[in-house]
């Protein structure tokens, strides 16, 4: 006797709640939020003394700050992958996946130049 696998929604079983977040969407949102908070803390620690007190502050640790950006890039890339995987599997809510993908892509592409150049001319 052979059986064919039944996918959710093909049988008479109810689908998951469409309002509940899928594992990919929730994981992507959490990873994006962690990357965003980490980057905000890193940016503030590096550039706040320069903006507030008009001195060099922590800029002598510049290479360390740039190396500390690497986990932010890894988290952003992971979030992009999770958003794409959730969208491909049609498990993610569309708005949550798009927002998470957009924020992660922005973090991945714009955060290192923003960290490099800082707040601009003060």
C-alpha positions as CSV (number, residue, x, y, z in Angstrom):
1,X,0.0,0.0,0.0
2,X,1.4,3.3,-1.0
3,X,0.4,6.6,0.4
4,X,0.9,10.0,-1.0
5,X,1.9,12.8,1.3
6,X,-0.8,15.3,2.1
7,X,0.2,18.9,2.2
8,X,-1.6,21.3,4.5
9,X,-4.7,22.6,2.8
10,X,-5.1,19.7,0.4
11,X,-7.0,17.5,2.8
12,X,-10.0,18.5,4.9
13,X,-7.8,19.7,7.7
14,X,-7.8,23.4,8.5
15,X,-4.9,25.5,7.5
16,X,-2.8,27.4,10.1
17,X,-4.1,30.7,11.2
18,X,-3.2,33.2,8.5
19,X,-2.8,36.0,11.0
20,X,-0.1,34.1,12.9
21,X,3.4,34.7,11.7
22,X,5.3,31.8,10.1
23,X,8.5,30.6,11.5
24,X,10.5,32.3,8.7
25,X,8.7,35.6,9.0
26,X,9.1,35.7,12.8
27,X,12.7,34.6,12.7
28,X,13.5,37.2,10.0
29,X,11.8,39.9,12.0
30,X,13.7,39.0,15.1
31,X,17.1,38.8,13.3
32,X,16.4,42.1,11.6
33,X,15.5,43.8,14.9
34,X,18.6,42.4,16.6
35,X,20.8,43.7,13.7
36,X,19.1,47.1,13.8
37,X,19.5,47.5,17.6
38,X,23.1,46.3,17.4
39,X,23.9,48.7,14.6
40,X,22.2,51.6,16.4
41,X,24.3,50.9,19.5
42,X,27.5,50.6,17.5
43,X,26.8,53.9,15.6
44,X,25.9,55.7,18.8
45,X,29.0,54.5,20.6
46,X,31.2,55.5,17.8
47,X,29.8,58.9,16.8
48,X,28.0,60.3,19.8
49,X,31.2,61.7,21.4
50,X,32.0,63.4,18.1
51,X,28.6,64.9,17.8
52,X,28.1,65.9,21.4
53,X,31.5,67.1,22.5
54,X,33.1,68.0,19.2
55,X,36.2,66.0,19.9
56,X,37.6,62.7,18.5
57,X,35.9,60.6,21.2
58,X,36.4,56.9,20.4
59,X,37.7,57.4,16.9
60,X,41.1,56.0,17.8
61,X,39.2,52.7,18.0
62,X,37.9,53.1,14.4
63,X,39.2,49.7,13.1
64,X,37.6,47.9,16.0
65,X,34.2,49.6,15.3
66,X,34.5,48.6,11.6
67,X,35.3,45.0,12.6
68,X,32.3,45.1,15.0
69,X,30.1,45.8,12.0
70,X,30.7,42.3,10.6
71,X,28.1,40.6,12.8
72,X,25.6,43.3,11.7
73,X,26.2,42.4,8.1
74,X,25.9,38.7,8.9
75,X,22.6,39.2,10.7
76,X,21.3,41.3,7.9
77,X,22.2,38.7,5.3
78,X,20.6,36.0,7.4
79,X,17.5,38.0,7.7
80,X,17.4,38.6,3.9
81,X,17.7,34.8,3.4
82,X,14.9,34.1,5.9
83,X,12.6,36.6,4.3
84,X,13.2,35.2,0.8
85,X,12.7,31.6,2.1
86,X,9.5,32.6,3.8
87,X,8.3,34.3,0.6
88,X,9.2,31.3,-1.6
89,X,7.3,29.0,0.8
90,X,4.4,31.4,0.9
91,X,4.4,31.1,4.7
92,X,5.2,34.7,5.4
93,X,2.7,37.5,5.7
94,X,3.4,39.7,2.8
95,X,3.7,43.0,4.7
96,X,6.0,41.5,7.4
97,X,8.2,39.9,4.8
98,X,8.5,43.0,2.7
99,X,9.3,45.3,5.7
100,X,11.8,42.8,7.1
101,X,13.5,42.3,3.7
102,X,13.6,46.1,3.1
103,X,15.1,46.9,6.5
104,X,17.7,44.1,6.2
105,X,18.7,45.1,2.7
106,X,19.1,48.7,3.8
107,X,21.2,47.7,6.8
108,X,23.3,45.5,4.6
109,X,24.0,48.1,1.9
110,X,23.9,51.4,3.7
111,X,25.1,50.7,7.3
112,X,28.8,50.3,6.6
113,X,29.1,53.6,4.5
114,X,27.0,55.4,7.2
115,X,29.3,54.0,9.9
116,X,32.4,55.0,7.8
117,X,31.4,58.6,7.1
118,X,29.5,59.3,10.4
119,X,27.0,62.0,11.0
120,X,28.5,64.3,8.3
121,X,29.8,67.9,8.8
122,X,28.8,69.2,12.2
